[in-house]
Amino acid sequence: MKAKRSAQGRHLDYPGIGGTEHGVAPDGYAPVLQEAQLGTGFAVYRRVAAGILSWELQRRAGLRVRTDSPRVVPGARVVSGFGVGPFRLSAPCEVVWVREPLQAGVPQSAGFGYGALQGHPARGEESFEVEINGDADVHLRIRSFSKPGNWFYAAGGLVTRAAQRHVTSRYIEGARQLAAEGLRP
């Protein structure tokens, strides 16, 4: 496997780059799939898609987001993180695939996947995708495959997995907020 090198010297150095787009995890990487129903209708789908493709989903999950692009595009760099002061954990990533929403028609999906760059606590990829099916039901799908980025994170396996589950639950809550916006109480 050839690593993809960036201008900043950090690179994607895991096998299966882009695998989350089709749900394929490379051998030796732990796959995760979480799905949640968000509502019905094209308006819900469009709101969630817009939130995913503007980094708003990460912000609503409680992450600090620094990026070189206000919109998710292939090759965009983002550093997200949580914690405070010296206990802040930063996670640099690069967008490896993007699917934009179509103007009309169902079923369809929109979202993106990004891969961990050097300095991330894990090696691997994560994707965020909203889908509207033929019945106009809207679902969020979060896929990832990863393994610890170094011995320190490998040693904290249980804590690392618990942190991943916590952040994933925050992504789902953020998507539910996006879906509910504009709806009458």
DRENZA-725509 format. One line per field, with one value per residue: residue number from 1; z, y negated, x of N, C-alpha, C, O in turn. Coordinates in nm, 2 decimals, padded with zeros to 4 digits. Last residue first. Layout:
n	[NUM|...]
nup	[Z|...]
nnorth	[Y|...]
neast	[X|...]
caup	[Z|...]
canorth	[Y|...]
caeast	[X|...]
cup	[Z|...]
cnorth	[Y|...]
ceast	[X|...]
oup	[Z|...]
onorth	[Y|...]
oeast	[X|...]
***
This chain:
n	[185|184|183|182|181|180|179|178|177|176|175|174|173|172|171|170|169|168|167|166|165|164|163|162|161|160|159|158|157|156|155|154|153|152|151|150|149|148|147|146|145|144|143|142|141|140|139|138|137|136|135|134|133|132|131|130|129|128|127|126|125|124|123|122|121|120|119|118|117|116|115|114|113|112|111|110|109|108|107|106|105|104|103|102|101|100|99|98|97|96|95|94|93|92|91|90|89|88|87|86|85|84|83|82|81|80|79|78|77|76|75|74|73|72|71|70|69|68|67|66|65|64|63|62|61|60|59|58|57|56|55|54|53|52|51|50|49|48|47|46|45|44|43|42|41|40|39|38|37|36|35|34|33|32|31|30|29|28|27|26|25|24|23|22|21|20|19|18|17|16|15|14|13|12|11|10|9|8|7|6|5|4|3|2|1]
nup	[01.71|01.36|01.23|01.23|01.33|01.33|01.21|01.39|01.61|01.49|01.46|01.74|01.81|01.65|01.77|02.03|01.97|01.89|02.14|02.27|02.12|02.17|02.44|02.45|02.31|02.49|02.72|02.62|02.53|02.60|02.44|02.21|02.27|02.30|02.05|01.80|01.69|01.69|01.40|01.22|01.03|01.03|00.96|01.02|00.88|00.94|00.73|00.65|00.43|00.18|00.06|-00.06|00.18|00.22|00.44|00.53|00.67|00.74|00.83|00.89|00.91|01.04|01.35|01.62|01.71|01.47|01.38|01.04|00.98|00.89|00.65|00.60|00.38|00.36|00.19|00.09|-00.12|-00.23|-00.40|-00.50|-00.61|-00.65|-00.64|-00.43|-00.22|-00.27|-00.12|-00.10|00.04|00.21|00.41|00.68|01.02|01.36|01.66|01.99|02.31|02.59|02.83|02.85|02.76|02.74|02.49|02.14|01.79|01.45|01.17|00.83|00.48|00.17|-00.02|-00.13|00.12|00.32|00.37|00.46|00.49|00.68|01.02|01.34|01.59|01.88|01.94|01.99|01.79|01.65|01.51|01.34|01.19|01.05|00.83|00.61|00.55|00.76|00.71|00.46|00.55|00.72|00.53|00.35|00.51|00.57|00.32|00.24|00.50|00.85|01.08|01.15|01.28|01.26|01.29|01.28|01.26|01.25|01.23|01.30|01.09|00.97|00.64|00.59|00.52|00.34|00.27|00.08|00.21|00.35|00.18|00.14|00.17|00.24|00.50|00.59|00.60|00.47|00.61|00.63|00.47|00.35|00.11|00.17|00.03|00.08|00.06|-00.09|00.00]
nnorth	[-02.26|-02.22|-02.23|-02.36|-02.08|-01.80|-01.74|-01.85|-01.68|-01.44|-01.50|-01.51|-01.24|-01.13|-01.24|-01.13|-00.87|-00.90|-00.97|-00.72|-00.54|-00.65|-00.61|-00.33|-00.28|-00.40|-00.24|00.01|-00.06|-00.18|-00.07|-00.21|-00.46|-00.39|-00.29|-00.44|-00.43|-00.14|-00.12|-00.12|-00.23|-00.33|-00.51|-00.60|-00.72|-00.82|-00.84|-00.90|-00.79|-00.78|-00.54|-00.52|-00.70|-00.90|-00.93|-01.06|-00.98|-00.98|-00.78|-00.73|-00.53|-00.50|-00.50|-00.74|-00.99|-01.16|-01.19|-01.15|-01.13|-00.93|-01.04|-01.07|-01.08|-01.22|-01.27|-01.14|-00.95|-00.84|-00.69|-01.01|-01.35|-01.64|-01.73|-01.52|-01.59|-01.46|-01.28|-01.24|-01.11|-01.21|-01.46|-01.40|-01.50|-01.51|-01.55|-01.61|-01.65|-01.83|-01.87|-02.12|-02.25|-01.99|-01.81|-01.74|-01.81|-01.81|-01.95|-01.88|-01.95|-01.82|-01.62|-01.70|-01.91|-02.08|-02.42|-02.58|-02.45|-02.39|-02.39|-02.29|-02.24|-02.07|-01.89|-01.85|-01.78|-02.01|-01.99|-01.78|-01.89|-02.10|-02.07|-02.07|-01.83|-01.80|-02.00|-01.92|-01.67|-01.78|-01.92|-01.72|-01.55|-01.72|-01.76|-01.51|-01.27|-01.18|-01.08|-00.94|-00.64|-00.54|-00.32|-00.24|-00.02|00.04|00.27|00.27|00.42|00.65|00.58|00.28|00.27|00.11|-00.06|-00.24|-00.44|-00.34|-00.32|-00.52|-00.31|-00.06|-00.11|-00.43|-00.69|-01.00|-01.24|-01.55|-01.74|-01.93|-01.81|-01.45|-01.12|-00.82|-00.52|-00.21|00.12]
neast	[-04.31|-04.23|-03.89|-03.66|-03.47|-03.45|-03.21|-03.03|-03.07|-02.98|-02.72|-02.65|-02.69|-02.49|-02.26|-02.28|-02.23|-01.96|-01.84|-01.88|-01.74|-01.48|-01.45|-01.45|-01.21|-01.03|-01.07|-00.98|-00.70|-00.46|-00.27|-00.31|-00.22|00.05|00.13|-00.09|-00.34|-00.55|-00.77|-01.08|-01.35|-01.70|-02.00|-02.31|-02.60|-02.93|-03.23|-03.56|-03.81|-03.92|-03.93|-03.69|-03.47|-03.20|-02.92|-02.61|-02.30|-01.97|-01.69|-01.34|-01.04|-00.70|-00.55|-00.58|-00.51|-00.31|-00.06|-00.13|-00.49|-00.76|-01.00|-01.36|-01.64|-01.97|-02.29|-02.61|-02.83|-03.15|-03.44|-03.56|-03.54|-03.33|-03.06|-02.85|-02.57|-02.24|-02.00|-01.65|-01.35|-01.15|-01.03|-00.81|-00.75|-00.63|-00.74|-00.64|-00.75|-00.65|-00.52|-00.42|-00.74|-00.98|-01.18|-01.15|-01.13|-01.02|-00.90|-00.90|-00.87|-00.99|-01.00|-01.33|-01.50|-01.71|-01.65|-01.45|-01.12|-00.94|-01.05|-01.13|-01.36|-01.43|-01.73|-01.99|-02.15|-02.17|-01.94|-01.99|-02.21|-02.09|-01.94|-02.10|-02.22|-02.40|-02.58|-02.69|-02.81|-03.00|-03.16|-03.24|-03.40|-03.60|-03.71|-03.80|-03.90|-03.87|-03.61|-03.39|-03.25|-02.91|-02.64|-02.30|-02.04|-01.69|-01.42|-01.08|-00.84|-00.76|-00.84|-01.05|-01.39|-01.64|-01.85|-01.81|-01.68|-01.48|-01.25|-01.07|-00.80|-00.68|-00.44|-00.29|-00.19|-00.20|00.04|00.21|00.32|00.16|00.08|00.07|00.07|-00.05|00.14|00.06|00.08]
caup	[01.83|01.47|01.26|01.13|01.31|01.39|01.15|01.25|01.62|01.53|01.34|01.65|01.87|01.63|01.63|02.01|02.02|01.79|02.03|02.32|02.14|02.03|02.39|02.51|02.25|02.35|02.72|02.67|02.44|02.66|02.59|02.21|02.25|02.41|02.17|01.86|01.61|01.76|01.50|01.28|01.06|01.05|00.94|01.06|00.89|00.95|00.83|00.66|00.56|00.23|00.14|-00.14|00.10|00.22|00.33|00.55|00.55|00.79|00.73|00.94|00.84|00.98|01.21|01.55|01.80|01.51|01.49|01.14|00.94|01.00|00.70|00.61|00.47|00.33|00.31|00.08|00.00|-00.25|-00.29|-00.39|-00.64|-00.63|-00.63|-00.56|-00.24|-00.26|-00.20|-00.08|-00.05|00.10|00.34|00.54|00.92|01.22|01.56|01.86|02.22|02.46|02.81|02.82|02.79|02.77|02.61|02.26|01.92|01.55|01.30|00.95|00.61|00.28|00.01|-00.13|-00.02|00.30|00.32|00.53|00.40|00.57|00.89|01.26|01.45|01.83|01.90|02.10|01.87|01.74|01.61|01.43|01.27|01.17|00.95|00.65|00.45|00.75|00.84|00.47|00.45|00.77|00.65|00.30|00.44|00.68|00.39|00.17|00.41|00.71|01.05|01.19|01.20|01.34|01.21|01.36|01.18|01.33|01.17|01.36|01.13|01.09|00.74|00.56|00.62|00.33|00.39|00.04|00.11|00.42|00.21|00.07|00.16|00.21|00.38|00.63|00.59|00.50|00.50|00.69|00.51|00.48|00.10|00.15|00.10|00.01|00.14|-00.10|00.00]
canorth	[-02.17|-02.29|-02.16|-02.40|-02.22|-01.86|-01.69|-01.91|-01.82|-01.45|-01.48|-01.63|-01.35|-01.09|-01.27|-01.28|-00.90|-00.85|-01.07|-00.85|-00.52|-00.64|-00.75|-00.40|-00.24|-00.45|-00.38|-00.01|-00.01|-00.23|-00.03|-00.06|-00.44|-00.46|-00.20|-00.41|-00.49|-00.24|-00.06|-00.18|-00.12|-00.36|-00.39|-00.63|-00.61|-00.86|-00.77|-00.95|-00.77|-00.91|-00.57|-00.53|-00.59|-00.90|-00.86|-01.07|-00.97|-01.03|-00.84|-00.74|-00.62|-00.45|-00.49|-00.61|-00.87|-01.12|-01.27|-01.13|-01.17|-00.98|-00.95|-01.12|-01.00|-01.22|-01.26|-01.25|-00.97|-00.90|-00.71|-00.92|-01.20|-01.57|-01.82|-01.56|-01.56|-01.57|-01.26|-01.33|-01.10|-01.12|-01.41|-01.45|-01.41|-01.56|-01.44|-01.66|-01.55|-01.84|-01.74|-02.01|-02.27|-02.13|-01.82|-01.76|-01.77|-01.82|-01.90|-01.92|-01.91|-01.92|-01.68|-01.61|-01.88|-01.95|-02.32|-02.59|-02.46|-02.47|-02.34|-02.38|-02.21|-02.20|-01.90|-01.90|-01.66|-01.97|-02.10|-01.77|-01.77|-02.13|-02.04|-02.20|-01.88|-01.71|-02.00|-02.05|-01.67|-01.69|-01.99|-01.83|-01.50|-01.67|-01.87|-01.56|-01.39|-01.16|-01.14|-01.08|-00.70|-00.60|-00.38|-00.29|-00.07|-00.01|00.20|00.30|00.29|00.60|00.68|00.37|00.24|00.22|00.03|-00.12|-00.48|-00.36|-00.20|-00.54|-00.45|-00.07|-00.04|-00.30|-00.58|-00.89|-01.16|-01.44|-01.63|-01.96|-01.92|-01.58|-01.23|-00.94|-00.62|-00.34|00.00]
caeast	[-04.32|-04.31|-04.02|-03.76|-03.48|-03.57|-03.33|-03.04|-03.10|-03.13|-02.80|-02.63|-02.77|-02.63|-02.29|-02.30|-02.36|-02.06|-01.85|-01.94|-01.88|-01.54|-01.45|-01.56|-01.34|-01.04|-01.10|-01.12|-00.81|-00.59|-00.27|-00.34|-00.37|-00.02|00.12|00.04|-00.23|-00.48|-00.69|-00.97|-01.26|-01.55|-01.91|-02.17|-02.51|-02.79|-03.14|-03.43|-03.75|-03.89|-04.05|-03.80|-03.51|-03.34|-02.98|-02.75|-02.38|-02.10|-01.78|-01.47|-01.13|-00.82|-00.53|-00.61|-00.49|-00.45|-00.09|-00.03|-00.35|-00.68|-00.90|-01.22|-01.55|-01.83|-02.20|-02.51|-02.75|-03.02|-03.35|-03.52|-03.53|-03.46|-03.17|-02.91|-02.71|-02.33|-02.12|-01.77|-01.46|-01.11|-01.15|-00.83|-00.80|-00.62|-00.75|-00.66|-00.71|-00.72|-00.59|-00.32|-00.60|-00.94|-01.10|-01.22|-01.08|-01.12|-00.85|-00.97|-00.81|-01.00|-00.87|-01.22|-01.46|-01.65|-01.74|-01.57|-01.24|-00.89|-01.04|-01.04|-01.33|-01.37|-01.59|-01.91|-02.11|-02.29|-01.95|-01.88|-02.23|-02.18|-01.88|-02.05|-02.12|-02.28|-02.50|-02.62|-02.70|-02.90|-03.10|-03.15|-03.28|-03.52|-03.66|-03.68|-03.92|-03.91|-03.74|-03.39|-03.36|-03.02|-02.74|-02.41|-02.15|-01.80|-01.52|-01.21|-00.91|-00.69|-00.80|-00.93|-01.28|-01.53|-01.86|-01.88|-01.79|-01.60|-01.33|-01.20|-00.84|-00.83|-00.49|-00.36|-00.10|-00.29|-00.02|00.13|00.40|00.21|00.18|00.01|00.14|-00.09|00.08|00.14|00.00]
cup	[01.85|01.59|01.37|01.15|01.20|01.37|01.20|01.19|01.48|01.55|01.38|01.53|01.79|01.69|01.60|01.87|02.01|01.84|01.92|02.21|02.18|02.03|02.25|02.46|02.32|02.29|02.58|02.67|02.49|02.58|02.65|02.36|02.25|02.39|02.28|01.99|01.67|01.67|01.57|01.37|01.12|01.05|00.98|01.05|00.91|00.95|00.82|00.77|00.55|00.38|00.21|-00.07|00.02|00.13|00.34|00.42|00.59|00.67|00.80|00.84|00.91|00.92|01.15|01.41|01.74|01.61|01.55|01.25|01.06|00.94|00.80|00.68|00.48|00.42|00.27|00.21|-00.02|-00.11|-00.33|-00.45|-00.52|-00.65|-00.60|-00.54|-00.38|-00.28|-00.17|-00.17|-00.01|00.00|00.22|00.48|00.78|01.12|01.42|01.76|02.08|02.37|02.69|02.80|02.75|02.80|02.63|02.38|02.03|01.68|01.40|01.07|00.72|00.40|00.12|-00.10|-00.02|00.16|00.30|00.49|00.48|00.47|00.79|01.13|01.39|01.69|01.85|02.06|01.99|01.83|01.71|01.54|01.37|01.25|01.08|00.79|00.49|00.66|00.83|00.60|00.45|00.68|00.71|00.42|00.41|00.62|00.51|00.25|00.36|00.63|00.90|01.16|01.25|01.25|01.30|01.27|01.28|01.23|01.27|01.30|01.19|01.15|00.85|00.67|00.58|00.43|00.39|00.15|00.07|00.33|00.27|00.10|00.08|00.21|00.36|00.50|00.64|00.49|00.56|00.58|00.59|00.54|00.24|00.15|00.07|00.09|00.05|-00.02|00.00]
cnorth	[-02.10|-02.19|-02.23|-02.33|-02.26|-02.01|-01.77|-01.87|-01.89|-01.60|-01.49|-01.62|-01.48|-01.20|-01.24|-01.31|-01.05|-00.88|-01.03|-00.95|-00.65|-00.63|-00.75|-00.55|-00.31|-00.41|-00.44|-00.15|-00.03|-00.18|-00.07|-00.02|-00.29|-00.44|-00.26|-00.33|-00.47|-00.30|-00.16|-00.08|-00.18|-00.22|-00.43|-00.50|-00.66|-00.73|-00.82|-00.89|-00.82|-00.91|-00.71|-00.56|-00.61|-00.79|-00.88|-01.01|-00.98|-01.05|-00.88|-00.81|-00.62|-00.56|-00.43|-00.62|-00.74|-01.00|-01.24|-01.23|-01.14|-01.01|-01.01|-01.02|-01.08|-01.12|-01.26|-01.23|-01.08|-00.91|-00.78|-00.78|-01.13|-01.42|-01.76|-01.66|-01.60|-01.52|-01.37|-01.29|-01.19|-01.09|-01.33|-01.39|-01.48|-01.45|-01.50|-01.54|-01.60|-01.73|-01.74|-01.88|-02.16|-02.13|-01.97|-01.76|-01.80|-01.77|-01.92|-01.87|-01.96|-01.86|-01.78|-01.68|-01.78|-01.93|-02.19|-02.48|-02.47|-02.50|-02.44|-02.32|-02.33|-02.16|-02.04|-01.91|-01.71|-01.85|-02.06|-01.87|-01.75|-02.01|-02.06|-02.19|-02.02|-01.77|-01.91|-02.05|-01.80|-01.69|-01.91|-01.90|-01.61|-01.62|-01.83|-01.68|-01.45|-01.29|-01.10|-01.14|-00.84|-00.66|-00.44|-00.35|-00.11|-00.05|00.16|00.21|00.32|00.47|00.61|00.47|00.34|00.18|00.14|-00.02|-00.36|-00.40|-00.23|-00.42|-00.46|-00.21|-00.07|-00.24|-00.45|-00.77|-01.05|-01.37|-01.52|-01.85|-01.95|-01.69|-01.37|-01.05|-00.74|-00.45|-00.12]
ceast	[-04.45|-04.31|-04.10|-03.89|-03.58|-03.58|-03.45|-03.17|-03.12|-03.16|-02.95|-02.71|-02.76|-02.72|-02.44|-02.32|-02.39|-02.20|-01.95|-01.95|-01.95|-01.69|-01.51|-01.57|-01.46|-01.17|-01.12|-01.16|-00.95|-00.71|-00.40|-00.35|-00.41|-00.17|00.04|00.02|-00.10|-00.36|-00.61|-00.89|-01.14|-01.48|-01.77|-02.10|-02.37|-02.72|-03.00|-03.35|-03.60|-03.84|-04.03|-03.93|-03.64|-03.38|-03.13|-02.82|-02.53|-02.19|-01.91|-01.56|-01.27|-00.91|-00.66|-00.56|-00.52|-00.43|-00.23|-00.06|-00.26|-00.54|-00.81|-01.13|-01.42|-01.76|-02.06|-02.42|-02.65|-02.96|-03.22|-03.52|-03.49|-03.43|-03.31|-03.02|-02.76|-02.48|-02.22|-01.88|-01.58|-01.23|-01.10|-00.95|-00.80|-00.67|-00.75|-00.65|-00.74|-00.66|-00.68|-00.39|-00.50|-00.79|-01.06|-01.13|-01.17|-01.06|-00.96|-00.90|-00.89|-00.94|-00.87|-01.09|-01.35|-01.62|-01.65|-01.67|-01.37|-01.00|-00.99|-01.02|-01.25|-01.32|-01.55|-01.76|-02.02|-02.25|-02.07|-01.90|-02.12|-02.21|-01.97|-01.98|-02.07|-02.18|-02.38|-02.53|-02.62|-02.78|-02.98|-03.09|-03.18|-03.39|-03.57|-03.63|-03.79|-03.91|-03.78|-03.53|-03.37|-03.13|-02.85|-02.51|-02.26|-01.91|-01.63|-01.31|-01.05|-00.74|-00.72|-00.91|-01.17|-01.42|-01.76|-01.89|-01.87|-01.72|-01.47|-01.30|-00.97|-00.88|-00.64|-00.41|-00.17|-00.20|-00.11|00.06|00.33|00.29|00.24|00.12|00.08|-00.03|00.05|00.06|00.09]
oup	[01.95|01.57|01.46|01.08|01.10|01.39|01.13|01.12|01.46|01.52|01.30|01.48|01.77|01.63|01.53|01.84|01.99|01.76|01.87|02.20|02.13|01.96|02.21|02.45|02.25|02.23|02.56|02.64|02.41|02.57|02.75|02.39|02.29|02.49|02.35|02.02|01.60|01.60|01.51|01.39|01.07|01.08|00.96|01.11|00.84|01.02|00.72|00.88|00.46|00.45|00.29|-00.13|00.02|00.02|00.45|00.31|00.68|00.58|00.90|00.77|00.98|00.88|01.20|01.36|01.79|01.59|01.66|01.23|01.17|00.87|00.79|00.76|00.38|00.52|00.15|00.31|-00.13|-00.01|-00.44|-00.55|-00.44|-00.70|-00.52|-00.43|-00.43|-00.35|-00.06|-00.29|00.11|-00.11|00.14|00.49|00.77|01.13|01.37|01.78|02.05|02.35|02.67|02.75|02.64|02.85|02.56|02.37|02.01|01.68|01.43|01.06|00.72|00.43|00.17|-00.16|00.08|00.08|00.27|00.56|00.56|00.37|00.81|01.12|01.39|01.67|01.79|02.15|02.07|01.93|01.83|01.66|01.49|01.37|01.19|00.85|00.41|00.69|00.88|00.60|00.45|00.72|00.74|00.41|00.43|00.67|00.53|00.24|00.42|00.69|00.85|01.21|01.37|01.15|01.41|01.18|01.36|01.13|01.37|01.30|01.12|01.25|00.83|00.78|00.56|00.42|00.45|00.13|00.04|00.36|00.26|00.05|-00.03|00.25|00.45|00.40|00.73|00.38|00.67|00.48|00.60|00.65|00.25|00.17|-00.04|00.20|-00.04|-00.04|00.08]
onorth	[-02.03|-02.07|-02.28|-02.37|-02.19|-02.07|-01.79|-01.95|-01.96|-01.64|-01.54|-01.71|-01.54|-01.24|-01.31|-01.41|-01.09|-00.93|-01.11|-01.02|-00.69|-00.69|-00.84|-00.60|-00.34|-00.49|-00.52|-00.18|-00.07|-00.26|-00.01|00.07|-00.26|-00.40|-00.19|-00.29|-00.49|-00.22|-00.27|00.03|-00.29|-00.12|-00.54|-00.40|-00.74|-00.63|-00.87|-00.88|-00.78|-01.01|-00.75|-00.61|-00.73|-00.78|-00.88|-01.04|-00.91|-01.12|-00.81|-00.90|-00.52|-00.66|-00.33|-00.72|-00.63|-00.92|-01.28|-01.35|-01.11|-00.93|-01.13|-00.94|-01.14|-01.07|-01.29|-01.19|-01.11|-00.90|-00.78|-00.76|-01.16|-01.38|-01.82|-01.67|-01.70|-01.43|-01.39|-01.26|-01.21|-01.05|-01.38|-01.26|-01.61|-01.34|-01.54|-01.45|-01.62|-01.72|-01.66|-01.78|-02.11|-02.04|-02.06|-01.71|-01.88|-01.70|-02.03|-01.75|-02.07|-01.74|-01.82|-01.78|-01.77|-01.92|-02.20|-02.45|-02.38|-02.57|-02.56|-02.20|-02.44|-02.06|-02.11|-01.94|-01.64|-01.83|-02.08|-01.84|-01.71|-02.02|-02.05|-02.29|-02.08|-01.76|-01.94|-02.10|-01.80|-01.69|-01.96|-01.94|-01.61|-01.65|-01.89|-01.70|-01.44|-01.40|-01.00|-01.25|-00.87|-00.73|-00.38|-00.43|-00.03|-00.12|00.23|00.09|00.39|00.43|00.53|00.45|00.45|00.07|00.25|00.10|-00.37|-00.39|-00.15|-00.42|-00.42|-00.24|-00.11|-00.31|-00.38|-00.74|-01.02|-01.42|-01.41|-01.86|-02.00|-01.66|-01.39|-01.08|-00.77|-00.47|-00.14]
oeast	[-04.47|-04.32|-04.04|-03.99|-03.59|-03.69|-03.55|-03.23|-03.21|-03.28|-03.02|-02.78|-02.87|-02.82|-02.50|-02.40|-02.50|-02.28|-02.02|-02.06|-02.06|-01.76|-01.59|-01.68|-01.56|-01.24|-01.21|-01.27|-01.03|-00.80|-00.45|-00.44|-00.52|-00.24|-00.02|-00.09|00.00|-00.30|-00.59|-00.93|-01.09|-01.54|-01.73|-02.13|-02.32|-02.76|-02.95|-03.39|-03.53|-03.84|-04.12|-04.03|-03.69|-03.33|-03.19|-02.77|-02.57|-02.16|-01.95|-01.51|-01.30|-00.86|-00.71|-00.53|-00.49|-00.33|-00.27|-00.09|-00.30|-00.48|-00.79|-01.18|-01.37|-01.81|-02.03|-02.46|-02.61|-03.02|-03.19|-03.59|-03.40|-03.33|-03.39|-03.07|-02.71|-02.50|-02.27|-01.86|-01.59|-01.20|-01.03|-00.96|-00.79|-00.63|-00.85|-00.57|-00.86|-00.54|-00.77|-00.33|-00.51|-00.73|-01.10|-01.02|-01.26|-00.96|-01.00|-00.85|-00.94|-00.95|-00.77|-01.06|-01.27|-01.72|-01.54|-01.77|-01.39|-00.98|-01.00|-00.98|-01.29|-01.25|-01.63|-01.68|-01.97|-02.32|-02.05|-01.87|-02.15|-02.22|-01.92|-01.95|-01.99|-02.06|-02.28|-02.42|-02.49|-02.66|-02.88|-02.97|-03.06|-03.28|-03.46|-03.50|-03.68|-03.93|-03.73|-03.56|-03.37|-03.09|-02.87|-02.47|-02.30|-01.88|-01.66|-01.31|-01.12|-00.69|-00.64|-00.95|-01.19|-01.36|-01.78|-01.93|-01.99|-01.83|-01.56|-01.41|-00.97|-00.99|-00.70|-00.43|-00.12|-00.15|-00.11|00.03|00.38|00.34|00.35|00.24|00.04|-00.07|00.13|-00.06|00.18]
***
